[in-house]
């Protein structure tokens, strides 16, 4: 396969840069990605609120709108990976930012003119979701090209930190903006945010190498090559299966948390929000400490150790009861957020480090389709369990499954590795 961990790609990072603090181009990527992450989450809140407040959408229609935000990955995720591998990543990210900005402007204009329809909102939301898929796959593939292998750990730690902040603060900021500015104006502000992201990314001065282009283009064959990489290499297969399982049961918990805290425990809406913020705080702490932890323990070992030591704390959630035992939920959700972020830093860095440049887009896209594809199933199944039994029972199921997801890694070659194998990946 192509260059190993110490091959040509590592040499692309400027030699004088010891940490990414001195890497101006990475700062542009980091800033652009952070703004994009916030925009995605703010728009994800503003669109349903616009549907309910302006279009009087039914619960079913709101459900369709929420599905439209994420179904793009399942529809286009695998072809997107092949496309990303064929083109320069930075230019593609800028194009997707501009595309999302233009799409959201149409929603604001139509709302101001009083001609907005649910059909337009659904189509635009779906299109924005598809553009987000291309952006996310491209940025994961671009980081190793921009900073080199030696800087991957620090780069991913910084990106995970900003993602944790966006995940926690983005929805709250979106709700506040809708309340103060109105849903249509929030859409316009989100559009402006994507323009800022495009501007930041366009300031990157590093020349991106031209990607290898096959003499004949075979989309199905290229997609198959990415899938064979993810499922044909034991370490990558274990990571994909572990993350997919964890996402399945984490969605279980996320789906039922509000129902459990608000209805079964009787907590106020404000208190429920504060309790749920514990995961974001844990994720932020995991982001700022993850680089040091993973560097000391090793990328391979950190992948399974971070889950083994933290995810069983999810079992504290169904033990929660009114009074002081609400603290059990706070502790459990905080530790789960911390461990999940450290795991993501470790496993994303590991996957990027062992994957050749020409397959980065397809590897990331194939992995993302697999690990995110379980999330809708988790939400639906959680609802069924809560309907048949109750939310606490559903939390027991979700917490148990989350704690056991690490078995995929413990039963794989990752358990015997400390870091990235010096010989890289085997031929597949």
N, C-alpha and C positions, 0 to 999 in steps of 0.2 A: 504494500500500500504506500501512499505518499508519505511525505516527511514525518518522521517520528517526533516525540516530545522535544528533542533538541535540534530539530531540523530547521529549514529555512524560515518557517513562519515565525519562530521565536526571534529571529534577527530583525524582524520588521519594527519592533518597538525601538524607539530611539535609545542609543546606548547610554546617553547621559541621564536617562530617567531611572531613578532608583525606585520611586513610588509614583503612582498615578497623579499625585499632587502636582507634579511638574509636567504632566502630559496634557497640553492645552486641547488637543483634539478629543481626548477622552472626556474632558470637562464639557465640551460641546455635545458629545453623544449622551452623556449623563443628564445634562440639562434638558436636551430635547426629549429623551425618553421619559424623564420625570414629568414634564408638561403633558406629554402624550398620555401617560398613565392617569394623571389627574383628569384630563379631558375625557377619557373613556369612561371613568367612573362617575363623573359629574353628569355627562350625557346619559349614562345608564339610569340615573335617577330622574333627570329632567324629562326624558321622553315619556315614561309612564305617568308622571304628574301632569304633563301636557295633555295626554290622552284622557285622563280622568277629569281634569279641571276644565278643559276647553271642548273636548269632543264627547264628554259624558260616556266614556267607554265602559263596557260591561266587564266584570271580572274575567270572563273568557277572553275578551279582546285584549285586556291587559296581559293575560297569560301569553297570548300570541305575540304581543310586542316584546315581552321579556325573552321568549324563545328566539325571536328574530335577532336579538342582540348576540346570541351565542351560536346559532345554528350554522353560521358561515364557516366555522371551523370544520364541521362535519361535511359540509358541501364542497369546500374548496381547499381544505387543509393539505391534502396529499399533493394535488397539482401545484399548490402554492410553493411547496418545498422544492419541486423540480424547477419551477420558474425562478425562484430565488437563486438557485445554483447556477442559472444561466446568465445572470445579470449582475451588475454592480449593485451592492446592497444599499449604499448610502443614497444613491439617486432614487432607488425604489422607495426608501423610507420617506424621502422628501416628497415624492409624488403622492404617496399614500396620505401624508399629512395634508397636502393641498387638496386632494380629493375629498377627504373628510371635512375639511373646512368649507368647501363649496357645497357639499351636500347639506350640511347643517344650516347654512345660510338660506337654502330653499325652504326649510321648515320655518325659520323665523319670519321670512318674507310672507309666506303663505298664511301664517297665523296673524300677522299684522293686517293683511288684506281681508281676513275673514273667509278665506277659501280653503283652509287646511282640511284635509280629509284623513280618516284613519288609514285608508289605502296608501296615501302618500307617506304618512308617518311610518307605516310598516315597511314600505319599499326602501325608504331612505335609511331606516334603522338597519335593515338587512344589508344594504350596500355599505354603510359605515362599518358594520361588523366584518364584512369581507375584506375591506381595506385594512382593518385592524389586524386581521389574520396575516396579511402580507407584511405589515409593519413589524409585528412581533416576531415572525419567523426570520425576517431579514435582520433585525437587530441582534438576535441570538447568534446568527451566522456571521455578523459583521464584527462583533467584539474580538474574536481571536485574530481576525485579519488586521484590526486596528492596533491592538496593544501587544500582540504576541503572547506566547504560551506562559512566559514567566509572570505576566501581569494578570492572568485570567482570574486568579483567586480574589485579588483586590478589586478588580473590576466588577465581578459578580456580586461581591459583598456590598459594594456601593449601590449597584443597581437594585439589589434585593432590599436594601434599606429604604430607598425612595419608593419602591413598589409597596412596601409595608405601610409607609406613611400614606401613600395614595389610597390604598385599600381601606385604611381606617378613616382617614379624614375626608377622602373624596366624596363618599355618599353624604356625609354630614354637611360638607361645604355645598354640595349640589342642592340639598334640601333647603339650606339657608338662602342660597342664591335665588331659588325659585320663589321663596317667600318674600324676598326683598325686591328682586328685579322682575319677577314673573317668569314663567316657563319659556316663552319665546325669546325674551332677552337673555336668559341663561344659555339657550341654544346658541345665540349669537356670540356670547362671551366664550363659550366652549370652542366655537369655530375660530375665534381669534387666538385661542390657546394653541390650536393646531398650527396656525400660521407662525406663532412664536417657535413652536417645535421645529417646523420646517426651516425657519431662519437660522436657528442654532445649528442644526445638522448641516446646513449649507455652508456654514463657516468653517467646517473641518477642511484642513488643507492637505492632509495626507493623501497621496495618490493611491487609490485602490487598484490592485492588480486586476487585469482583465480575467474573467473566469474562463475556465476551459469550456469550450463549446464542442460537443460531439459533431462529427461530420454529418451524421444523419440523426434527426431528432425523433426519438421514440418515447413519448410521454409515459406510456404504460410501463415500458422497460425501466425508465428512470425512477418512476415511483416505486417499482418493485425492488430496485437497488437500495433505496432508502429503507424500505420495510425489511429487506433481508439483513441490512446492517443492524437495525434495532432488535430484530428477533433472532438473528443468526449468531450474534455474539453474546455469550452467556451473561457477561456483566451488564451490558446494555439492556438485555431482555429482563434481567432481574430488576433493574432500576425502573423500567417502564411498567412492569407488572406491580411492583411495590407502590409506585406513585399512583397508578390507576386504582389500586385497591384502597389506598389512603384517601384519595379524592372521593371515591364512592362513599366511604363511611364518614368522611369529614362533611360532605354534603348532607348526609343524614343529620349530623349534629346542627349544622347551620340552619337547615330547614325547620328543625324543631325547637331551637333555642328560644326564640321569641315566644312561641306558643307555651313552652314550659315555664319560662320565667314570668311572663305577663299573665297568663290565664291560670296555670296550676299553682304558682306560688303567690300570685297576686301582687307582683311588683309593679310600680308605676312605669309609664313609658320612659320617663327620664332615667329612672334607676336601671331599667333594663338596658338602655343604651350605654350607661356607664359600665355595667357589668360586662357587656359584650365587648367593650373597648379594650378589655384586658388582653385579648388575643393580639390586637394591633400593637399594644405597648410591648408585649413579649416579642412580637415580630420585629419591632424597631430595635430592641435590645439585641436580638439575635443577629440583626443586620450589622450593627456597629461592632459586635464582638466576634462575629462569625469568622472573619478572615484570620484572626489570631488563633482561634480554636482549631479551625480546619488546617491551618499551616502547621500547628504543633502536632496534631493527631494524624494528619494525612487525609487526602481527599477520599480515598476508597474507604478507609476505616471510619471516617467521620460520617459517611453516608448512612451506615447502619447503626453506629453508636449513638448518633443524634436522635434517632427514632426510638431505639431500645430504651434510652434513659428518660425520654420525655413523654412519648405518646401514651403510655399507661396512665399518666396523670389525667387523661380524659375520663377515666373511671370515677373521678371525683364529681363529675357533672351530675349524673343521676342520683348521687348521694345528697345533693343539695336539698335543703329544706328552709322554710322561713326562719328569720332570725340570724344568729351568727353563722349558721351553716351556709348562708349565701356566699360566705367567704370561700367555701370549698369550690364553688363554681369559678370564682375569680382566680384562685390559684391554679386550678386545672386548666382553664382556658388560656391563662397567661403562659404556662409552661408549654402547652400544645403549640401556641403561636411562636414561642421561642425556638422550640425544637424543629418545627416545620421550616422556619426560615434558614436555620443552620443547615438542615438537610438539603434545601434547595441550593444553597451556595455550594455545598460540597458536590452534589450530584450533577448540577449543571456544569460546574467547572471540570469535573471528571469527564463528562461526555464530550465537552468541547475539546479537551486536551487530547483525547484519543482518536478523534474523528478527523479524517483528512479534509482539507479545505473544500474540495469539489463536492463533498457529500454533506457539508454542514447544514445547508438549507433543508435537504430531504430528511436528514437524521432528526433535526429539531421538529420539522413538521410532522413526521411519522410518529415521533414520541408524543407530541402535543395532541394529536388526534386520539391516540390511545388513552393517554392519561386524563384528558378532559372529556372523552366520550362517555366515561362512567358517571359523570356528574348529574346529567338529567335523570338517569336511572336511580341514583341515590335519592334525589328529591322526590321522585314519584313513589319509590318504595317506602321512604320515611313517612309520607302522607298516609299510605295504606296501613302501615304498622300503627301509627298514632290513631287512625280511625278505628281499627279493630281493637286495639288495646288502649294505650294512652301515650302521652309524650314522654313520660319517664321511661317506659318500656323501650320506646324508640331510641332514647339516649343510651340505654344499656346496650342495645344492638350496635349503634354507631360507635360507641366508645370501645366496645370489645373488638369490633372489626378494625378500628384504627390502631389499637394496640398490637394486633396480630399481623398487620400489614408488613412489618419488618421481617417476617419469616422468609419472604421472597429473597431478601438480601443475605440473611443468615445461612440459607441453604444454597448460596451461589458462591462462585470463586471470589467475590468481593470480600468475604469474611476472612480470607487468607492474605489479602493485600493490604498494604499500608497506604500506598499512593498509586499514581498512574504507572502501569508496567513500562519499563524502559524500552521494551521491544514494540510497543504500540499494540495495535489490534491485529489479530490473525487475518489471513486472507479468507474471504467468504465467497 
